[in-house]
């Protein structure tokens, strides 16, 4: 049985539509990340699942039971808020126990669950502190603890790492991944940070302009983006997209770029639409080699590799990768070698066409 | 480590002088209250030397109506304060958090109340209360004080400053609207409650005009009206010590209020934020 099912969810704020028929089915205990830019509707979708917003139409089902007609507290979901939303006047213990008290859980059971969660989250010595006496990372743990003790069927995490500094974010990300192994529930995390989504989630739901653009395992989404938006949004730095025209014939598409160079792809020619195409290239599939077909605009040295932002003869920007000890400098003329076998094509409507997977 | 900043000597001197100026009338009142009336009739400078006596205070406790007026003042002030806090908290929560028709217009309507001086309504109010037979009664003294547009405004702003995420977290924690109000939001407004409560209490305690109009019988006098009535018949010359003892006695509750709520008053004045 699917854990969570969203069936044709629609929502508008006044005359502004926010969600335009969103459907999704989650497997049991699955970790799903809603990834998308601001205004893509991902937070609204999370709030509809939580019961903090009401959908205009559609259904939300959790383990088979329709929950969108229930109040938030009776849906079997727990949420970790972006700004933690801890009750400032209550101790950590009271914060964690509040939901259980409202649910009339017996006092000894409350105490047991709070102690247990505090132990898992390593905050057992801080149970009598107030949130104001704790650091950001500790408050984050309390917020997670408050969700855990409720033993929900579904955890909702609203940008859980966005309030932490870089070092703490890395650590918390690892902790979330570990925690996830211990809790017996499905998890939905909203984020605009693709690194979070890719490292934590079983599947990513990429959203843009009120709709789901693609659902899939992180690496599948990375390797085979459904459309030009996903291609640009997932992956850092973004995929280079360059206008291209189909030339020659053969089983696989061969395209000509604006500077006149040609790229032989492994994208099957059959099935490609009529009209202008775009060639999609990940930086790792464009290497710096001998020649002078591009001019370097910017060099980003990341240690183990170097990103080279260059410009082709027709002025088209392209991102390439070089070794960590690259000697390329701004203004240099370089030869860029494109790995056509890994290139993607995008049709006039943005739909993606990918290289045939090599047969095993 | 001492978190309090040390004052420079010059500032210390300035603050001490300021405090002395503030305290002088109070000390003078206390000194006068401890002297026999007959001695003060000859020369008030005798207050600077003994013998001192508690006779004036004894006279208050046994002979005069001051204790009775004090009780009236306490009933009226505490009743007004409790009423204002309850009404303003509920109204503030409603205006800040609930969605209902004409919310904005009603809020503006409440704020318009700030612009209406008491003098403008005192006659119709007097007539209304006479018609309702509320004069010379506790409700008659308390009810006008419950109209507190500033309190509604103050509490509304305070509730608005509390992040809505807390409401949402409580809703997900299964809290009913009442639990949310009572256990989550209301405790967070404690500094505001203390400020509003203290100012309402003091305002009501010091109110003179309405009790003077409404309470015409000595049994319903509040302390302010009672003390003023006792000042007739050359009280200031023939019974100065007794008068001063009454003044000291009357200010005790206010002192107690300040001492208890000092922390909240300072916090509210400093604009301590809820976060």
Contacts between the chains, C-beta under 8 A, distances in Angstrom:
chain1	res1	chain2	res2	distance
A	50	B	168	7.9
A	50	B	172	6.2
A	51	B	171	7.4
A	51	B	172	7.5
A	52	B	168	5.2
A	52	B	171	7.0
A	52	B	172	7.7
A	71	B	171	7.2
A	71	B	174	8.0
A	72	B	168	7.7
A	72	B	171	4.5
A	72	B	172	4.8
A	72	B	174	7.9
A	73	B	171	6.2
A	73	B	172	6.2
A	73	B	173	6.3
A	73	B	174	2.9
A	73	B	175	6.8
A	74	B	174	6.8
A	77	B	172	7.2
A	78	B	172	6.7
A	79	B	168	7.9
A	79	B	169	7.5
A	79	B	172	5.2
A	81	B	165	5.2
A	81	B	168	7.2
A	81	B	169	6.1
A	82	B	165	7.9
A	83	B	163	6.9
A	83	B	165	5.9
A	85	B	163	6.9
A	85	B	165	3.9
A	85	B	166	5.5
A	85	B	168	6.8
A	85	B	169	4.0
A	86	B	169	7.8
A	87	B	166	6.5
A	87	B	169	7.5
A	87	B	170	7.6
A	87	B	184	5.8
A	88	B	188	6.5
A	88	B	274	6.6
A	88	B	275	6.7
A	89	B	187	4.6
A	89	B	188	5.9
A	89	B	190	7.9
A	98	B	170	7.5
A	98	B	173	5.2
A	98	B	175	7.5
A	98	B	183	7.7
A	99	B	172	7.4
A	99	B	173	3.5
A	99	B	174	5.7
A	102	B	173	5.7
A	102	B	174	3.9
A	102	B	175	5.3
A	102	B	176	7.8
A	102	B	179	6.4
A	103	B	174	5.3
A	132	B	275	7.4
A	146	B	169	7.9
A	146	B	173	7.7
A	150	B	173	7.9
